[in-house]
Amino acid sequence: MGRIAAEALIERLAEWGVDTVYGLPGDGINGIMEGLRRHSDRVKFILVHHEEAAAFMATAHAKATGKIGVCLATSGPGGLHLLNGLYDAKLDHAPVLAITGLQETSVLGSGYQQEVALDQVFTDVAEYNLVVNNPAQLPGVVDNAIRTAYARRGVAHLTIPNDVQVADADADPYQSVAMANPPASAPTYLPPPGRPRDEDLTAAAAVLNAASKPAILAGAGALHARAEVLALADALGAPVIKTLPGKAVIPDDSEFAVGGIGLLGTRPGEELIEDCDTLLMVGTNFPYTKHLPEPGTVRVVQIEADPTRAGARLPTEVPMIGDAREGLKALLPLIQRTEDRSHLQKYQKMMGSWREDMAALENAERTPIAPQYPVGVLSELATDDAILTCDSGTIATWAARHWSIRGDRQFYLSGNLATMAPGLPYAIALQHAYPGRQVIAYVGDGGFAMLMAEFLTAARYGLPVKVVINNNNSLGQILWEQMILGYPEHGVRFERPEGNFAAWAEACGGYGRKVKDPADVRTAIAEALAFDGPALVDVDVNPDEPPLPGKVGYEQASKFAQAWLKGQPNKIATATTLFKDKISQLGK
């Protein structure tokens, strides 16, 4: 059999440096699967159990490596299953290429089985979106798709009919009537210059040098600029707030770190936002504007890669368009070092008290198990270059406050989409990308149950991911959000029997341990981390532990009280838990 069009596709992916495709086969992509088989020495196919997981894996790969992530699904339902993971990539600006199948061209429009116009379905999620109708379009459209995904930091989508996939790779079956030949391009991408304009750098330096109470808000766009963020913080005497996706920008034990802001943030972070007179935003488009300074109350400088996002959250006096690292490198020589460290010292003292309070909540004596305790143990025992992935929910709060960034540790979660279930697929992709590093998925029981079949994927590919489940047998974040709105909880706790996910891990050939006693937490996590293969610790934690904001406002407290007055069903257990929290902190 001669060279087919699907081979032109796979060969071009390999030329772009793609070495892995995550996906699930189907009759709509049999030609592409044949292309992968013929070039399996260059591009590996990772077989998953759900297409949503494949999209999450491609997204995680892109977030962590900066290189294009690729996922593959069949026509119709397979392609539809990709969408949640692809929206995660779109909203967190990760370059991902999604490839789907389509019914052969002769039956399109006839209502054939599983016929879904995936190009139309993907219109909102994709920056580049094309039906490949002619083998002559390949590999040129692959180049266009990947370049667009890189340039616009988002999703590209190619959907290829069955008959086009298996057609002769060199076929051009239609008479050409245009004054053009099929495009001949190259698998290259040149990123735009990252250094902001000199006049913007000068203006930004003037604002920052005039600050008496500066603050830096650093996000995921600054993850590669740790040294530069720390150098600027030192020069300005500025405390650094980190968004949750940007948690690994600087270490948590840095003298400049004050944690985060928002519902998952710290009290010092919230106080700093209210206190600062100048805010430098680096690599962040922080969406929770209620937790940012009131417009007009502070001077704002911003380094942002995308011109459309500069000034999108706060009126920005000096927007600088460019890369965080290059922008800060160019800005640093223009900054006058601040010798007065009183502003910084104020927040260093506050952070000292905050860290003591958080450590006190990691109480090994509490029964039921305090959810802060397992993640505190995990943070203590994990390696200094460990990668933690996290699901959305209360576990994001505990990870934000009790997983400490030190050394080369990294942290990934679904930031802007805040979807459930990416933790395990993320971990699998990152373990594949970084085989020598410890990769840990810290997840809730609700999110894990959605895609738990992927633990078997990890076992089958020999990927030693570690999973720690914060099992409160409920949708904990929604439970507390209902109460914050002033409503008693409803429909958020799962009925018994409770799940035993450790048994599933053992059935997959991995390590599994169910933990109900706080005395067993440390041993179980240590054994899981040491296990030569995928391992899972399922910890039953107190479901009535509220993930309180770092600084509780009057309105939040009032709504919480209203929920109790309206008949909150577990208010005694919650009150007892809050009392135990305070006792732990007083006894620190």
N, C-alpha and C positions, 0 to 999 in steps of 0.2 A: 504494500500500500504506500502511495506517495505521501509527501508532506502535506498535512492538512492545515486549514486556517487556524485552528486552535493552537497549533504549534507556533505559529507566528506570534500569537498572543503570549504564550508561556515563555518563549525565547526572549521576547521583549521585556517581560517582567524580570527575567534573570539579568538582562543587561542593565536594568535599573537598580540592581542590587537586591531584588526580592528573593529571599531564600525559603520562605514559608508562606503557604496559603492555608487559611483556616476555613473549613466548610463541611457541607453535608451533600453527598451526591444525590442525583435524581435523574429521571429520564430527560429532563430539559437541559442537562449539561453533560450528557455522555460524551460528546465530542471534546469538551474541555477537559474532562477527566482523562480521556485518551491522550490529549496533549500533555497533561501532567505526568501520565505514566511514561510516555516516551522521553520525558526530560526530568525524571525523578532524581537524577544525579545532580541536578542544578536547583530544582525547586521542590521542597518537601510539602506534601499534603498532610495536614493534621485533621483527622476525622473526628468531629465532635458529635454530640448527641442532640444539639438544638442549634439552629441557625442564629438565634439571638446570641448564644455564647460565642459563636464564630465572629460576629460583629464586635462583641466586647473584647475578644482577644486581639483582633486587628486594631482596635482603638487603644488598648493598653500598650501594644507594641509601638504604636506611633507616639503615644505620650511619653514613654520611657526612653525610646531610642532616637526620636526625632525623624525617623525614617518611615516611609509609606507602609501602612499596614494593609493587608489584602484579605478579603473574605469572599467566599464563593457560595452561591445557593442556586437551587434549581428554579424553574419558572413557577409562576403562581404562588402557592402557599409558601414555598421555600424562600422566595424573595421577600414576601411580606414579613416573615419571621425576622429578617435582618433589621427591621426598621428601628426598634428600640435602641439597639446597640449603635446604629448609625447616627441616631439623634444625639446620643452621648458624644460621639465624635464631633458632630456639627456644633453643639453648644459649648464644648471645651476646646474647639479649634485644633483638632487632631487630624493630620492628613491620612485619609483612608480611601482605598479603592474597593468598591463593591462590584463584583461581577455576577451577573445572573443570566439564566437561560430564558429562552422564549420559544414559543411554538414555531415550527417551520413556516417560512414566509407564505407558502401556498394556502395555508389555512387561517392566517391571521384575519381577524374580523368576522370569522364564521361562528364564533361562540364555541370554539373547540375546548376540549377538556383542559381545565386549569389555565385557560387563557386569561391572563391579567396584564393590562398595559402597565408594566412596572415602570417604564419611563415616566408615565404620567403620575403614578403613585409616588415616585421619588422626586417629583418636581421641587417640593419644598426643602427636602433634606440635602439635595445634591447641588454642588456648585458647577459640576459638569455632568451632563446626563444625555446619553446617546443610545439609540438602537443602531447596531452595526448591521447594515443591510448588504454589504458587499465585502468579500475577502480582501479586495484591493484597499480597503480602508485601514487594514492592519499592516504594519504595526503603528502607523502614524497616529491613530486616535488614542492608542495606549499612551503615547508620549504626551498628547494634549491633555488627557485625563490626569495623568500623574503630575504634570507641571501645574495644572490648575489646582489640584489638591494641595500641593506644596505652597503655591503662591497665595491661595485664599484660605489656607489652613482649615480645610474642611473635607467634605465627601465628594468623590467622583464616582460615577456609576456608568458601567457599560453593560447593556443587555444584548445578547447575541442569539439569534434564532438557531434552532437545531441544524438546519440544512447549511447555514453559513459556517457553523463550527467545523463541519466535516468536509466542506468543499475544498477543492485544490487550493493550496495556500497562494498560488500565483494566479488564480482565476480572476478575470475581470470580465464577467459575462455580458455586460451591457455595452452597446455602442456609445462611444463618448461623443457628446454634442457640445460640451463646454470647451472653452479655450484653456484647458488645464489638464494636468496629469494627476494621478493619485499623489497625495503629499508624501514627500520624502523628508523625514525629520530625523532627529537624533535623540537618544535617551539621556538628555542632559537638562539640568535645571540650575540656573544662576540666581541665587537669592539677591534681593535688592540691597543696596548699601545700607548698613545699619547705624551709621553715625548721623546724629541729628545735625541740622544746619548750625553754623557757627553763631549766627545772630540769636537763635533760640537758646543755645547753650549759654551765651553771655547773659541773656535776660533771665534764664533760670537761676544762674549763679547769683545774680543780684538779689533776687527774691530770697533765696536760701541763706545767703550771707547776712541778710537783715533779720532773720528769724531769731527770736529769743526762746521760743518753746516749740522747736521743730519735732515733727514725727514723720516716719517713713511707713508707708503701707505697701508691702511687697506681695506680689501674687505669683501664679504659676509661670508667667512670662519671665520671671527673674530667677528661675531655678538654676540656670546655668551661670548666674552672676553672683554667687555667694561672696567671693573675695571682694568684689566691687561694692556690694551692698554694705558689707562690714566696714570697708574703708571709708565710705561716705558717712555711715553712722558715727564712726569714730571722729571724723573731721567735724561733723556738725554737733556732736554730743546728742544725737537723736535716738530715742527709743524706736524699735522696729516692730510694727504690727505685721503679722503674717495672715493672709487668707488661708482657708483650709487647704485648697489645692496647692498653695504655695508654702505649706508647712515646712518643707525641707529646704527653703531658701537659706536660712541660717540655723545653726543648732539651737535647741531649746534652752540649753544652759549658757548661751551667750550672754555677756553682760548687757547686750543691747536688746535682747528678746523680751517682749511683753505679751507673747501669745497672740490670740486672735481677737476679733470683734464679732458681734452678732450673737445669736442664741447659743452658739457653740464656743464663744470666746471667753476671755478672762476679764476679771474685774479691772485689773490695771489697763488692759487694752481699751475697755470702755471709758475709763476715766481719762485716758490720754486723748481719745477722740474729742472729748468735751473740753479738754484743757489746752490743746495745742493751738498755736497761732499760725503755723505754716505746715502744710501737708504735702509731702512728696509721694506721689503714687507711681510705683514702678512695676510694670508688667501685670497690671490688674485692671479688670473692668468690674469691680466688686458691685454686685447687683442690689444688695440690701441697703438702699439709700437711707432708710430710717436709722441705720447705725453709723452713718457718716455725719460729718459736721453739717450744721445748717448752712445752706448756701449764703455766701456773703460774710460769714463769721471768721473764715480763715483764708489765707492765701494758698492757692493750690498750684503746684507744678506737677506735670505728668510726663512720663516716658511711656509711649505706647507705640506698638508696631503697626497698628491699623489706624489710619487717619479717621475712619468713621467712628472709632471708639474713643478718641481723645475728647475729653469734655462731655462724655455721654452721661456721667453720673453726677458730676459737680461742675459748676462753672470753673473753667481752668484758666488761670491767668497766663501761664506759659505752658502750652502743650509742645512737647518735643516728639517728633515722629522718628522712631528708630528702634534698634535692638537694645534691650536692657543693659547687657554687658558693655556693648560698644558705647552706648550713650553715657553710662556712668563713668567709663574710662575717660571719655572726653570731658566730662563735667568735673571730675575730681581736681585737676590742676587749677581750676578756677575758684575752688572753694577755700575760704579763709578758715583755718582751724579755730574752733571755739575752745577757749581755755576754761570758761565757766562751765563746770559739769554738774551744777546743782539741779538742773532740770532732769538730766539723765539719772542722777543719784536718787532723786525722788522716786522714780519708777523702778529703779533697781531694788530699793527698799520694799516697795509694794509687791514686786514680783517675788521677793524672798518670802513674804508672808503668804502669798498665793500658793507658792510651791509647797510650803508647809501644810497649808489647808488641804491641798490635793493629795499629798502623801498620807495625811491622816485618814482620808477616805478609803485608801487602799488597805482596809482593815481585815486582817486574816482571821479575826475572831468572830466576825459577824455571821449570823445565820438568820435567814437565807443569805447566800453568798452575795456580798456587795459587788455589783458589776465592775466597779473601779478596780477591784482586787486582781482578777485574772489578767486584765490588760496591763496592770502595773507589773505583775510578775513577768508577763511576756516581754515588756519593755526592758526589764532588768536582765533577762536571760538571753535575749536574742543577740546576734552578732552586731558589731558596729557598722557593718555594711548591709544589714538586712533590709529587705524591701517589704513594706507592709501595704497590703491592699485592703480596702474597707468598703463595706456596703453602706447604704443610706439608712438613717434611723438613729435611735439612741446610741448605737455603737459608734457613730461618727462623733458624738459628743465625748464619749469615753476615750476614743482614740485621740481626739484633738487635745485632750487635757492630760492623758496618762501614757500615751506612746511618745517617748522622748526622742527627738532627732538628735543623734550624736554621730560623730564620724561621718561616714558616707551613706548613712541611712537615707532611704527614699520612702515616699508615701504617695499613694495614688487612690483616687476614688472618683465617682461620678460627681463632678462639681456642680455645673449649672443645671443639668437635667435631674440630678439627685435621684436617679432611678434605683429601684431595688435590684439585687442579684448580680451586679458585676464583680463582686469581690473574688469569687472562686475563678471565673474565667480570666479575669485580670491576672491572678496569681499564676495560672497555667501558662499564659503567654509570656509573662515575665520570667518564669523559671526556664522556659524554652530559650528565651533570648539571653538570659544570664545564668547558664548552668552551674557556675561555680559559687553563686550567692544563695543565701538563705532567703526564701520567699514565703511570706506568711499572709494568709487571708484571714482577716478578723471580721467576722460576719454575724448577723443576727439569724435566728431560727427561721424567720419569715423569708428573708432573702435567700438563705441557703436552700430552703426547700424548693424554691422555684427552679433552680438549675443544678440540683444536687447530683444529677447523673454525670456531670462533668468531673466529679471526683474519680469516677471510673475511667474517664479519659486520661486523667493524670496517672492513674495506676498503669494503664495500658502502654503509655509512652515512657514509663519509668521516670516521671517528673516528681521529685521529692517535695512537693508543696506541703506546707503545714497549714492546717485550718483550726482556728479556735472559734467556737460558736458561743456567742453570748445568748443563751437560751432563756428567754423570759416567757415563752409560750404565748406571745402576744405580738401585736404590731405596736411596739412601745412608743414610737415617736408620735403616731397618730393618736394614741391614747392621751398623751399629755397635751397635744395640740387641741384636742377637743376640750380639755379642761381649761386651757388658756383662753379659749373662746367663751368660757363661762358655761359650757355644757357638760353634763355628766357623761362619762365614757359610754360608748355603745358599739357593739359589734367589732371589738378590737382584740378580744382575748379568745384564743382557740380553746375548744372544748377538750376534755380529756378523752383518750389517753394522750399524754405528752409524747412527742417524738423522741426516739433514741437514735440519733444520727451516728453515734459511735458504732452501732451494730452494722449500719450500712458501710461504714469505712472498713470494718473488718471483712464484710462480705466481698468487698472489692480487692481484698488482699493487702490492705494498708493497716496502719496502727489506728485503733479506735479506743477511746476511753470516755465513759460517762462519769461525770463528777457532780456529786450532790453535796459533799462535805467540804468546807473550806480547807480542811487539813490536807486534802488530796490534790489541791489545785497545783501547787508548785511541782510536786512529783510528776503529775500527769503532763504538764507543759514541758518539763525538762526531758521526759522520755520521748515525747512527740518530736521535739527539736533534734534529739539525738538519733531518731529512727532513720534508717537508710531506705527511705521511700516515702510515699505520701502518708500523712498522719493527720488525725483529727481528734480534738478534745472538745467534747460537748458539755459545757458547763451550765448547770441550772442556776440562774441568778435571780435575785430578788426582782419580781416584776413591778414592785411598787416603789422603786427608786426613781424619783423625778429628775430628769436632766435639766436642772434649773439653769437659767442664764447666769453669766458671770456677775451681772448686776441686775437684780430684780427691780423692775419699775413698779410704780403705784398701780398702773392700769393692769399689768400682768397679775399682780397680787390680788387685785380686786376681782378679776375674772376667775381666778383660781378659787377664791372664796365663794363666788356665785355658784360654781359647779358643785361645791360641797353642799351649799344650801338647797340646791335643786335635786339632791339625791345621789351624789357620787357614790357608787356602790362599794368602793374599796377605801373609803376615807380613813378608817381606823388604821389599816395596814400602812397607808401612805403617811399618816401622822406619826406612826411608830418609827417608820424609816427615817423621816426628817429629824425626829428626836435623836435617833442613833447617829445620824450624820453629825449633828451638832456636838454630841457627846464625844465622838471620835476626834473632832477638831479641837475641842476644849482640852482633851487629854493628850494632845500631840506632844 
